[in-house]
Amino acid sequence: MSLFDAELAETLASSGPLAARLRPRSLDEVVGQRHLLAEGSPLRRLVEGGGTTSVVLWGPPGTGKTTLAHIVSQATRRRFRELSAVTAGVKDVRAVVDEARETLSMSGVRTVLFIDEVHRFTRTQQDALLPSVERGWVTLVAATTENPFFSVVSPLLSRSLLLTLEPLTDSDIAELAERAVTDPRGYGGRLVLAEEAREHLVRVAGGDARRALTALEAGAEAALAAAAAAAAAADPAAAGPVRLELELLERAVDRAAVRYDREGDQHYDIVSAFIKSMRGGDVDAALHYLARMLEAGEDPRFVARRMIILASEDVGMADPGALGVAVAAAQALDLVGLPEARLALAQAVIHLTLAPKSNAVIMALDAATADIRAGRVGPVPPHLRDAHYPGAARLGHGERYRYPHDHPDGVVRQQYAPDVLAGSDYYHPTGHGFERRAGERLLRLRGVLRGQSPDPPAEASG
């Protein structure tokens, strides 16, 4: 680290924003990401062993990507250079690489190059990094909030160690808040968090450490300023710690507390209301509960999974495209992350809520499952059995099988179910949406398969 970098770090540590002051100085100070910090883990070996392996850090905002880059640099006593993919170009990348190569040849000191939002680099910009990574001129630490398998070029990804960071848990955020009010780099015991304020801080953080510390700093500075004004005439030394209450924290971060216990009854009540609103066609109520869950810090992946389930359970074949919409929203969440992906979730909620409804899919599967559990299974009919292995023909497997594609309508009278289940009807389509047409085709198919209507006429040969 250069003299300028060291002075800047010292200034930030004493007077910068709370998030900068509390930035961990070692892996042992990192909150969360336990799966990356265990003894013998690749990240710990990189930091403690001083290897030259480049790293791609993939995770949502506020999970410690920049922090880990600084720790790699400080622990290995290397120069640290940082570029933002938003503002840097190929010229900037090459300048840093040339400087790193010269420093390595002159003094033997390696450089850690941290590139934030590397997914914003073009393919050409990413390709410009390859020679320096391959030859070890720099140890690249690249951070991205997007799936690197889509946003980072394969040659660069294959030469780097991919580490996936998870959103911080509620307990991680609570631990971070406690450190902020007690650590000398934070408020050093001058501040006490009321329990409701702590819970609200955890909710608004949404697993993002930077968001939690920014909100805490806003509330803490407001509380300390109010306490100082009220005690201006008194002896400051006689005053005890300032208590940060929920109401003041809310005003400071300009965000109302959402009364929502993710582990208690409210969690289940709101999820239940969300599902029932979509099932019942009330799009406004469904959007209310979606927004309420997201504001409360509910895991958005949980919300997306519930919509995928509803797409088959409550919409089903009445709108076959609904499942694709729900899956696409879940994939968008994985690729883009919050807050932007909330739009994809909202679009899916609107589609699912307005779609015609049918529970025929789940009813059909439940009926088939009930027969299986009751022992109604039966052997596979001989003409459907595998006939490709030696000896199958001698057993009569595949004999009299009628190939549907040999018939003009693609369907022919033939039994597919075991004898014990012949004629069983599991799927009972409704008359809603696309399922009306599906029901009409189902009647025709069952008629042909079971001999209740004649086979379609075969085309004349020759």
Residue pairs with C-beta under 8 A, 6 or more apart in sequence:
1 9
1 73
1 74
1 78
1 79
1 80
2 79
5 80
12 20
12 21
12 23
13 20
13 21
13 23
13 185
14 21
15 21
17 213
17 214
17 217
18 180
18 186
18 213
18 214
18 216
18 217
18 220
19 209
19 210
19 213
19 214
19 217
21 185
21 186
22 176
22 179
22 180
22 183
22 185
22 186
22 213
23 67
23 70
24 30
24 31
24 64
24 67
24 71
25 71
25 74
26 71
26 74
26 75
27 37
27 43
27 44
27 47
27 71
27 75
30 37
30 64
30 67
30 68
30 71
31 64
31 168
31 172
31 175
31 176
31 179
31 209
32 63
32 64
32 166
32 168
32 169
32 172
32 209
33 63
33 64
33 165
33 166
35 41
35 166
36 43
36 163
36 165
37 43
37 44
38 44
42 53
42 161
42 163
43 55
43 68
43 163
45 51
46 53
46 55
46 72
46 161
47 71
47 72
47 75
47 76
48 75
50 75
50 76
52 110
52 136
52 139
53 139
53 160
53 161
54 133
54 138
54 139
54 140
54 141
54 142
54 159
54 160
54 161
55 68
55 72
55 139
55 140
55 141
55 142
55 160
55 161
55 162
55 163
56 118
56 142
56 143
56 144
56 148
56 152
56 156
56 157
56 160
56 161
56 162
56 163
57 65
57 68
57 69
57 141
57 142
57 143
57 144
57 163
57 165
58 143
58 144
58 145
58 146
58 147
58 148
58 162
58 163
58 164
58 165
59 65
59 145
59 164
59 165
59 166
59 167
60 145
60 165
60 167
60 207
60 208
60 337
60 338
61 145
61 208
61 210
61 211
61 337
62 168
62 205
62 207
62 208
62 209
62 210
62 211
62 212
63 165
63 166
63 167
63 168
63 207
63 208
63 209
64 165
64 209
65 116
65 143
65 165
66 114
66 116
66 143
68 141
68 163
69 80
69 82
69 112
69 114
69 141
69 143
70 80
70 114
72 78
72 112
72 139
72 141
73 79
73 80
73 112
73 114
74 80
76 110
76 112
76 139
77 109
78 109
78 110
78 111
78 112
78 139
79 100
79 103
79 109
79 110
79 111
79 112
80 111
80 112
80 114
81 96
81 99
81 100
81 111
81 112
81 113
81 114
81 138
82 113
82 114
82 115
82 116
83 92
83 93
83 96
83 113
83 114
83 115
83 116
84 115
84 116
84 117
85 115
85 116
85 117
85 118
85 119
85 120
85 121
85 125
86 116
86 117
86 120
88 115
88 125
89 125
90 124
90 125
90 128
93 125
93 128
93 129
94 128
96 111
96 113
96 138
97 113
97 128
97 129
97 131
97 132
97 137
97 138
99 111
100 110
100 111
100 113
100 132
100 137
100 138
101 132
101 137
103 109
103 111
104 110
104 111
104 137
110 136
110 137
110 138
110 139
111 137
111 138
111 139
112 138
112 139
112 141
113 132
113 138
113 139
113 140
113 141
114 141
114 142
114 143
115 121
115 129
115 140
115 141
115 142
115 143
116 143
117 143
117 144
117 145
118 126
118 142
118 143
118 144
118 151
118 152
119 144
119 145
119 146
119 148
119 151
119 152
123 153
126 152
126 153
126 156
127 153
127 155
127 156
129 140
129 156
130 155
130 156
130 159
131 137
132 138
132 140
133 140
133 156
133 159
133 160
134 159
140 160
142 152
142 156
142 160
144 151
144 152
145 337
146 335
146 336
146 337
147 334
147 335
148 157
148 162
149 157
150 335
166 207
167 206
167 207
167 208
167 299
168 176
168 205
168 207
168 208
168 209
168 212
169 207
170 202
170 262
170 297
172 207
172 209
173 201
173 202
173 205
173 207
173 209
173 212
174 198
174 202
176 209
176 212
176 213
177 193
177 198
177 201
177 202
177 212
177 216
178 193
179 186
180 186
180 187
180 213
180 216
180 220
181 187
181 189
181 190
181 191
181 192
181 193
181 216
181 220
182 188
182 189
187 220
187 224
189 241
190 224
190 241
190 242
191 220
191 223
191 224
191 241
191 242
191 243
191 244
192 241
192 242
192 243
192 244
193 201
193 216
193 243
193 244
194 243
194 244
194 245
194 246
196 245
196 246
196 257
197 219
197 244
197 245
197 246
197 248
197 249
200 246
200 249
200 250
200 257
201 212
201 215
201 216
201 219
201 249
202 212
202 297
203 257
203 258
203 260
203 295
203 296
203 297
204 211
204 212
204 215
204 253
204 255
204 297
205 211
205 212
205 215
205 297
206 297
206 338
207 297
215 249
215 252
215 253
215 255
216 249
218 249
218 252
218 253
219 244
219 248
219 249
219 252
219 253
220 244
221 252
222 248
222 251
222 252
223 242
223 243
223 244
223 245
223 248
224 242
226 248
227 239
227 242
228 236
231 239
246 257
250 256
250 257
255 295
258 292
258 295
258 296
259 266
260 266
260 267
260 270
260 292
260 293
260 296
260 297
260 298
261 267
262 296
262 297
262 298
267 298
270 289
270 292
270 293
270 296
271 289
271 293
271 306
273 285
273 289
274 286
274 289
274 290
274 293
274 303
274 306
275 306
275 310
275 314
277 283
277 285
277 286
277 288
277 289
277 353
278 286
278 307
278 310
278 314
278 349
278 352
278 353
279 310
279 314
279 357
281 353
281 354
281 357
282 353
283 349
283 350
283 353
283 354
286 349
286 350
286 352
286 353
287 346
287 349
287 350
290 303
290 342
290 345
290 346
290 349
293 303
294 300
294 303
294 338
294 342
294 345
300 333
300 338
300 341
300 342
300 345
301 330
301 333
301 334
303 345
304 326
304 329
304 330
304 333
304 345
304 348
305 330
307 326
307 329
307 330
307 345
307 348
307 349
307 352
308 323
308 326
308 327
308 330
310 326
310 352
311 322
311 323
311 325
311 326
311 327
311 352
312 323
312 361
312 362
313 359
313 361
313 362
314 352
314 357
314 358
314 359
315 322
315 323
315 352
315 355
315 356
315 357
315 358
316 357
316 358
316 359
316 360
316 361
316 362
316 435
317 358
317 360
317 361
317 429
317 434
317 435
317 438
318 355
318 356
318 357
318 358
318 430
318 432
318 433
318 434
318 435
319 355
319 356
319 433
319 434
320 434
322 351
322 352
322 355
325 347
325 348
325 351
325 352
326 348
326 352
328 344
328 348
329 341
329 344
329 345
329 347
329 348
332 341
332 344
333 341
333 344
333 345
335 341
336 344
355 433
356 432
356 433
356 434
356 435
357 432
358 429
358 430
358 432
358 433
358 435
360 427
360 428
360 429
360 430
360 435
361 427
363 428
364 426
364 427
364 428
365 426
367 426
368 426
371 421
371 424
376 420
376 421
377 418
377 420
378 417
378 418
378 419
378 420
378 421
379 418
379 419
380 418
381 415
381 416
381 417
381 418
381 419
382 395
382 396
382 397
382 398
382 399
383 398
383 399
383 400
383 401
383 402
383 414
384 401
384 416
385 392
385 395
385 397
385 398
386 392
386 397
386 398
387 393
387 397
387 398
387 401
392 398
393 399
401 414
402 412
402 413
402 414
404 410
404 411
404 412
406 412
406 458
407 455
407 456
407 458
408 456
408 457
408 458
408 459
409 448
409 456
411 445
411 448
411 449
411 456
412 448
412 449
412 455
413 448
413 449
413 450
413 451
413 455
414 449
415 422
415 449
416 449
417 424
423 450
425 446
427 442
429 435
429 436
429 438
429 439
429 442
430 436
430 439
431 439
444 453
446 452
447 453
448 454
448 455
448 456
